[in-house]
Amino acid sequence: MKPMKKILTLPALALAMGSLAGCGSKFSGVTINFWHTFGKTVTDALTVYASNFAKLVKEHDGVDIRVKLTYKGGYTDVKNEVTKALSVAGNPTLTVAYPDHVADYFSAEKKAGEYVVNLENYAEDSEIGFGKEAWLGDNKGSEDFIESFYNEGQAYQREGLYSLPFLKSTEVMLYNQDLLLSAMSKIGTTPDGEDAPTTPDDLRDYLSDISWDDFMDLCESIKDHMKEISKDLKWPAFYDSDGNLFISQLYQNEIPYADFDDRGHAYIGFNGKDEATATPEQIEAYNDVQDLMAKYYNWHKKGLFETKGVDGQYSSNYLVPGKTIFAIGSCGGSGYSFPSSGEFKVGCVKVPYSNNNPLYVSQGPTLTILNNKKLSAEDNSVAVKYAYKFAKYITNDQINATLCTNNSEGYIPVRSSAYDNKVFTDYMASSTEYVIVTRCVLEDVAGNYLNSPVFKGSATLRELVAGALADILKKGSSKEEIKKILDNAIEQAILKM
């Protein structure tokens, strides 16, 4: 991965680290524990911002604050850690989460608001609401957030605002342009009989609007010529998220995934395994999912693609050394798929889609704020208040734009004003190779996001369908086996709903 130009200099980082270290065990102010999932680049930047934030708060509010960042692994890891911590009042005040996770935190409460803080009162407060504290770079109201991103924080079964978008991402398809052009020259024609693309621009045009079925046909042509293309190739394509593949394919094929009934109760849209209790729509969806899974099993059996759920590694581990041509994964972290010494050129297009219906999972870190019952009422109130202020600070247009352009993570800003910020406009006008990912998200994906319903157990359902797809790819050789795997996932998910 090529290092990108850093706006945050090493001396500044060292100063910030020293400032935090100086607090030590003698710190007598209020500590905001922030559990996160970020890699080193974002963590280093947030360390600087945490130090600067503490100085600003001391200067303007006269309050001693410390933001303590703790890495907790991936999204599932941090969810599990928070869930355990809630039971012993050891939870953080601020944490990264998916909306699914916040819904699960609701279920840990004996009464509404016991843990998950409703941010609506803070966001609209006349003194500290969004746009009220210019000294935090906070000079725009909540309407400055991208509407669909902000609305996620209100899309719960409980009325209010329970999470804030921080950085956003979606899936894209990166490819080894050099290896693919070589493959095209050996294939000669595309699967539909047209002359194969011979230039980078023609190649991108061909891939930028390709259906999943046509993409699998292309992968089959590549598979037939693999030995001629490269002795290192293992698979034509690699997909990072089994869960996203399953869910997006259901949405694109208009197969019900999950929803709420007239009483507001969540249900699984493809739960048609019990014909005596299922609706006709659920039975139809259940059969459609089995047929869809059979298609994916057959493509996988031919060696046309692999997934992380089956293999255990990320696509970047295969794209960079030339073991796969296509890598489908989150734009957040896409920099890891760029070779460190420029051994080949990387291309980027939106992910192939089905049924002429390009819809993609909206993802990326969300922030939620939690009460901690171990703190005194006064300290808890202060911690929650300043966790909210810190969330405002790191989502102001300057910092949000910088975080999305000054590292290899590949996120996009959550504020409209961040896209007009000079940091972002300069980045988009630069020759930095990572710009192709941001441009692909903004221009090709173009906001065509799907947001699956959030409810108690929705995170578990997502994990179970991911595991079901991986199991089907490994052993779904018959309709009976596919049905068995799907039924088990459905039954386990219902237990958590």
FIDREN-279489 format. One record per residue (C-alpha): x negated, y, z; residue in one letter. Coordinates in steps of 0.001 Angstrom, whole numbers, plus 500000, padded with zeros to 6 digits. Each point is the difference from the previous one (the first is absolute). Layout:
% residues N
XYZA;...
This chain:
% residues 497
500000500000500000M;498507503327498984K;499794502588502779P;502120503053499319M;498918503533500735K;500700500744503660K;501481503304501104I;499455498967503608L;496259500229500455T;497980497688502197L;498959502817502384P;503674500900500464A;500848496382500672L;497153499622502466A;501119503144501819L;503535498693500245A;498852496591501206M;497822501671502618G;502903502109501156S;502192496953500497L;497218498044501661A;499462502890502380G;503495499536501367C;498974496608501368G;501676498441503006S;500149503368501837K;502606501404497626F;502932501178502127S;502362501246497302G;502638498111498048V;498816497237497651T;501993499208496873I;499265496392499093N;500295499573496230F;499986496427498678W;499283499736496293H;499105497756497055T;497507502217498165F;496608499170498557G;496833501874500857K;500453502902497581T;503414501085501252V;499050499241503613T;496914502215499750D;502094502829498562A;502683499604502676L;497323500059502693T;498992503463498807V;503602501151499828Y;500720498636503496A;497117502029501410S;501059503154498151N;503589499503501124F;498962499768503659A;498076503277499685K;502951501744498348L;502399498798502699V;497660501173502752K;499601503395498334E;503684500636499259H;501897497995502642D;497386499726502748G;500550496235500256V;497222497390500170D;500826497326497427I;498063497022498723R;501063497894497013V;498509496538500388K;499969497989496761L;500073496201500242T;499835497680496996Y;502437497085500332K;499522498154496694G;502643499778497281G;503649501040500144Y;501205496667501360T;497211500060502598D;500932503447501289V;503692499037500109K;499212496910502068N;497713501994502313E;502606502713500580V;502756497434500608T;497892498283502646K;498967503309501544A;503581501229500353L;500762497129502348S;497267501102502425V;500195503775499411A;496589499965498367G;501120501413496674N;498468503003498216P;501766503333499698T;499342500210496253L;499734497056497633T;499907499118496344V;502997497888498986A;502217498914497191Y;503677500982500429P;500715496259500416D;497813500027503097H;501772502989501528V;503290498116499671A;498456497145501987D;498839502437502706Y;503632501096500385F;500902496441500900S;497535500058502914A;501955502816501646E;502572499485502744K;501477503383499152K;499617502200496925A;496941502242500177G;498234497983502675E;496969499579497760Y;500499501416496483V;500143503792500060V;502646501803497942N;497930502687498257L;503010501911498723E;500027502349502992N;496297500735499546Y;500205500454496233A;502749502628500251E;498838501712503222D;499914503804499778S;496476500172501465E;498184496823498951I;502082498729497087G;498469499553496570F;498770503342498662G;499852501692503425K;496296499709500929E;497724501488497354A;496950499436502210W;500403496283499263L;500167500653496268G;503713499445500520D;501638502695497898N;502729498104498142K;503214498389501166G;501063496374499781S;501337500637496485E;496364500078498866D;499802496215500441F;500732497951496875I;503686499304500554E;499952496238499453S;496999499617502327F;501571502098502772Y;503353498230499667N;498351496681500910E;499680501325503531G;503778500439500169Q;501009496746498275A;500521498012503187Y;503175498574501516Q;499549502602502744R;500690503642499165E;496971502269500245G;496411500358498768L;497759497217501277Y;496942500057497756S;498053502400497821L;498204499252496730P;496244500472500231F;498408498658496811L;501826498199497220K;499114497242497577S;501530497528497614T;498742497127497879E;498030500508496790V;498190497659497618M;496260500554499588L;498118498202497275Y;496468499363498792N;500159502009496781Q;496771498624498549D;500904496372500625L;503550500494498728L;498841501626496750L;497661497052499513S;502907497624500671A;502193501829497498M;497354499689497309S;499953496237500510K;503793499652500210I;500480502075496839G;503718500673500424T;502361500768502833T;502526497289500959P;502667501773497908D;497829499781496879G;498689503573499867E;496323500778499479D;498213499971503351A;498965503437501349P;496377500861499196T;499529503344501791T;500428500982503673P;502888502345499165D;501830497391497918D;499433497451502719L;501511502249502652R;502953500855497761D;500672496289499517Y;499811499197503721L;501797503072501308S;503471498726499118D;499706496220499953I;502641497643501390S;499051497281502478W;500865497232497513D;497828501584497294D;497249500520502535F;500057496309500903M;499826499176496264D;496922502211499758L;498473498279503033C;500657496642498348E;498144501153496864S;497120501128502196I;500074496679501844K;499713498153496672D;496819501975499176H;498477500279503481M;496817498092499236K;499349502229497011E;500747503196501949I;497879499381503104S;498674497025501909K;500793501853503266D;503764500386499445L;502210498018502398K;503422501498499278W;501259502617497564P;501921501835502748A;500096500279503802F;502852501395502136Y;499216501242503512D;503438499995501654S;502207496926499765D;502703501892501890G;500027502929497603N;500047497644497011L;503016498131501387F;501945503114501024I;499274502095496913S;500942497137497690Q;503345499623501761L;500714503709499669Y;498841500152496383Q;502143496987499112N;502950501477501933E;500105497083502425I;501238501081503473P;497210499998502606Y;501529501343503236A;502716502480500900D;502552501081502622F;503635498854500127D;503007502229500724D;499340499759503734R;496379501074499628G;498582496514500585H;497007498964497911A;500134496878497860Y;497769498198497481I;501352500517496507G;498686496709498634F;501111497848502921N;502231497658498036G;498725496733501398K;503260499310501884D;502742500196497377E;502705499726502663A;499043503330501610T;498160501871497244A;501659502448497632T;500064499258496253P;497428502801499550E;497649498379502517Q;500339496600498359I;499240501480496580E;497005501876501407A;498756496857501761Y;500022498084496722N;498376502900498140D;497168500176502533V;499331496276499618Q;499824500366496217D;497698503006500337L;497711498162502406M;499830497040497604A;498747502353497270K;497284501347502258Y;498982496524501077Y;499551498970496354N;497974503121499155W;497828499421503044H;499554496301499194K;498662501030496573K;497386502125501760G;501296503311498638L;499875501834503333F;499102499592503644E;501216501709503185T;498437500936503302K;502557497849501789G;498613496934498250V;496321500912499768D;499546502075503169G;497911502779498448Q;500746503364498422Y;499953500521496246S;497061502425500279S;497824497046501012N;500666498516496561Y;500319503075497795L;496636501529500956V;497903496863499232P;501939499308496789G;501954496993501272K;503356501489498994T;500995502588497398I;503131501420501657F;500324500976503675A;503456500963501273I;500087501666503382G;500579503161501985S;498554503242498700C;499021500512503643G;496599498316500049G;499696499836496209S;496485501424500198G;498795496619501194Y;500729498662496512S;497533502360498334F;496524498474499463P;497282501742501996S;497603500487497102S;502447500507497172G;499520496537498526E;503315500365498187F;502709502594499394K;503187499679502042V;503418500679498464G;503249500604501870C;503657499558498974V;503281499442501802K;500751496383500887V;501798497923497326P;503707499763500761Y;503054497869499251S;503413500614498469N;499013503430498643N;500261501256503587N;496735501510501308P;500437500260503779L;497113499876502442Y;499635499670503762V;499349503275501816S;497400499422502683Q;497218501703501889G;499525501018503638P;502935501468501889T;499610501573503445L;502292499279502926T;499825501342503560I;500697497895503085L;500664500729503639N;497684498273502451N;501597499118503322K;496634499728501755K;499454503731499656L;501624502475502359S;503064501714498555A;498021503226499644E;496971498397498315D;502235497939497717N;501890503109498943S;496765501827499235V;498526497003498140A;503114499631497816V;500105503741499293K;496361500126498930Y;500189496733498081A;502711501712497962Y;497801503103499610K;497092497811498888F;502284498335497434A;500886503485498718K;496328500920499879Y;498823497002497976I;502895500337497572T;499411503686499233N;499280500592496327D;496247500563500398Q;499274496912502090I;502471497776498186N;498507500955496625A;496472499477501314T;500741496557501436L;501521498922496685C;497101501223497854T;496923499856502188N;499763496241500343N;500428496756498066S;503316499016501569E;502126501177497072G;502958501452501914Y;502263502812498774I;501123502991502120P;503346500144501780V;500393503805499784R;501073501834496839S;497613502837500828S;497056497578500151A;500317499439496256Y;499466503737499441D;497142500228502482N;496666500851498373K;498410496873501473V;502496497841498128F;500086501975496741T;496183500044499857D;499972496253500567Y;502512499366497227M;497956502162497610A;496747498232500875S;498269497159498206S;500086497799503113T;500882496498498865E;502557499469502774Y;502210502703498473V;501409497405497595I;501739498271502915V;501627503173501316T;501047501010496481R;501508496542499423C;502095500252503180V;501182503535499271L;500610499698496258E;500710496311499344D;501660498732503171V;501546503480500170A;502014499517503175G;501733496775498908N;499872498598503513Y;502192497419501669L;500675500178503724N;501376496797501470S;502343500317503021P;498451500359503441V;501473498023502905F;499032497792502908K;498169497088498398G;499393501676496615S;496241499876500605A;500270496281500756T;502095499433496876L;497311501699497919R;497293497798501547E;502052496831499538L;500777500577496313V;496305500724499445A;499135496678501608G;502773498252498066A;498641501215496661L;496483498879500900A;501309496570501042D;502037499696496803I;496982500867497863L;498051497274501776K;502579497210500087K;503281501026498336G;499816497301497351S;503689499134500255S;503290501810500548K;500409498060503236E;496642501197501339E;500733503625499037I;503398499766501701K;498432498545503142K;497439502829500239I;502596502719499374L;502453498476502493D;497340499940502709N;499111503668499403A;503680500992500113I;500647498061503203E;496952501459501748Q;500898503542498909A;503569499703501313I;498664499081503440L;498268503402500176K;502927502083498748M;
